[in-house]
């Protein structure tokens, strides 16, 4: 009797039963998938090798950041003059208000407005006739008293002789002696009156008391002037030499005094715009008190002013040379930036990238600044284009600049 083959049944999680033949069929299908995947890998290997050799696709690669164009300059060592500057005014070495010392009518005006005059030059003449008459009277009075003195002296001699012979009393001699003494005193008074009258007459001719330049004429010829007039006839200023009175912060007092101990302190005067050099001179003095209201000190400098570039009353910027820093490391002032952490500058590294570098700056000298720390000789600093930079950004130097020298402002 043939036995009937009953297929083996397998229980699944879902409660379904799968035959043994079905299981074998599924296993064979999985092997086919694995074999097919292997063939695909073998076929793709040459393509992968080709792509790797050619490099990434330019269309899909991340583009490199473009270089930032900047100007740069090298840190160099120079001798840098250290100046401090203060606002001041020009003062004439002498300012004289020309006034009349007598009352009278102006006869002549012998100067031209703005003229440069010498000491002793006649400026104004006042009618002298009244003063000449007073002088003549004083001289005549003296001559009269001298004649009376001669007569009185002779009478005294006669009385003295008569007293010796007992023909006159001693009282007459004493009275005559008093008269002689009185006349001598009158002659002395006459000398004083003559000198006074002569001085009044001399005052009729007004001369320049010093060299200088006259200003605008205030009174014309024909006017009556008085010794008590408040207004002057003209003002005379002596601008050669000239002085400049200026102020500096009180904290600089010791630095100024130290500079004066080393020798004469050079002063240069610039115009109000601080651009044009007017004159050069030396420091004359430092005021003996500090203005506590403004915390400043007053200084006075003297200038030869041969070309009269300094004009009385003009505002100028006075620069004081305190010291000269020898062999100091300097960079252009434009390269220095200020950030939350203090001063810094952008440095171009040897790899051509930007690097932020903190530094300690010293005195500024026009277009350069002394660097006390943070940089070394030859470091290239960015002078223009800093706003485009960030750390390690690639840079291209377009127009290199050289660190120059100048004056501290």
Beta strands, then each sheet from edge to edge (+ up, - down):
strand 1: 9-11
strand 2: 17-19
strand 3: 68-74
strand 4: 76-98
strand 5: 104-109
strand 6: 116-117
strand 7: 122-126
strand 8: 205-207
strand 9: 212-214
strand 10: 224-225
strand 11: 234-249
strand 12: 266-270
strand 13: 277-291
strand 14: 296-303
strand 15: 315-332
strand 16: 337-339
strand 17: 342-348
strand 18: 354-358
strand 19: 360-365
strand 20: 368-373
strand 21: 380-384
strand 22: 395-397
sheet 1: 1+ 2-
sheet 2: 16+ 17- 21+ 3- 22-
sheet 3: 6+ 9- 11+ 4- 15+ 12- 13+ 14-
sheet 4: 6+ 9- 11+ 4- 15+ 20- 19+
sheet 5: 8+ 7- 5+ 10-
sheet 6: 16+ 17- 18+
end
